[in-house]
Amino acid sequence: MKVWQIMLLVYLCGINLVAFGVSAWDKHCAKKQRRRVPERTLLLLSAVGGSPLFLASMYLLHHKTRKPKFFIGVPVILVLQIALVVVAVTQGWLA
């Protein structure tokens, strides 16, 4: 593996863990009626690569599953990210 590929992998693992953690924190705050994480932040974490674990957190924690912005938006983001990876691999951009 090249250095940039390792860095990309570390980034994706990190952003996914952050996305899951922030989602869990927002769920905790919702239960305690505390100040919440802005929805824009949650969607941004998904858009910058955290969509797999954010989507998992939605269903594991039963969080944001009723809001169309999330139950439609996050899977769409994930599908677009997967499509981008498929294109990158088939075009040789990740070689």
C-alpha positions in Angstrom: 0.0 0.0 0.0 1.1 3.5 -0.8 1.3 6.1 2.0 -1.7 8.1 0.6 -3.8 5.0 0.6 -2.9 4.3 4.2 -3.7 7.9 5.1 -7.1 7.6 3.3 -7.9 4.4 5.1 -7.0 6.0 8.5 -9.1 9.0 7.7 -12.1 7.0 6.7 -11.9 4.9 9.8 -11.5 8.0 11.9 -14.4 9.9 10.4 -16.7 6.9 10.7 -15.9 6.5 14.4 -16.4 10.3 14.9 -19.8 10.1 13.0 -20.9 7.2 15.1 -19.8 8.9 18.3 -21.4 12.2 17.5 -24.7 10.5 16.6 -24.6 8.6 20.0 -23.9 11.8 21.8 -26.8 13.6 20.1 -29.1 10.7 21.0 -27.9 10.9 24.6 -28.5 14.7 24.6 -32.0 14.1 23.2 -32.9 11.8 26.0 -31.5 14.2 28.6 -33.2 17.2 26.9 -29.8 18.9 26.5 -28.4 21.1 23.7 -28.3 19.0 20.6 -25.8 18.6 17.7 -27.0 20.6 14.7 -28.5 18.5 11.9 -26.2 20.2 9.5 -23.2 18.8 11.4 -24.6 15.3 11.4 -25.2 15.4 7.6 -21.8 17.0 7.0 -20.1 14.1 8.9 -21.9 11.7 6.6 -21.0 13.7 3.5 -17.3 13.8 4.3 -17.0 10.0 4.6 -18.8 9.0 7.8 -22.0 7.7 6.2 -21.5 3.9 6.8 -21.2 4.1 10.6 -23.6 7.1 10.8 -26.2 5.0 9.0 -25.5 2.1 11.3 -25.9 4.4 14.3 -29.2 5.5 13.1 -30.6 2.0 13.2 -28.6 0.6 16.1 -29.5 3.6 18.3 -32.9 4.4 16.8 -31.8 7.9 16.1 -33.0 10.2 13.3 -34.9 7.4 11.7 -38.1 9.3 11.3 -36.7 12.4 9.5 -36.7 12.1 5.7 -33.6 14.3 5.6 -31.8 11.4 7.4 -33.5 8.2 6.4 -33.4 9.2 2.8 -30.4 11.5 2.7 -27.8 9.4 4.5 -28.4 6.3 2.3 -28.3 8.5 -0.8 -25.0 10.0 0.4 -23.6 6.4 1.0 -24.7 5.2 -2.5 -23.1 8.2 -4.1 -19.9 7.6 -2.2 -19.9 3.9 -3.2 -20.5 4.9 -6.8 -17.5 7.3 -6.6 -15.3 4.5 -5.3 -16.4 2.2 -8.0 -15.6 4.8 -10.7 -12.3 5.6 -9.1 -11.3 1.9 -9.0 -12.5 1.2 -12.6 -10.7 4.3 -13.9 -7.5 3.4 -12.0 -7.5 6.5 -9.9 -6.8 4.5 -6.7 -3.9 2.5 -8.2 
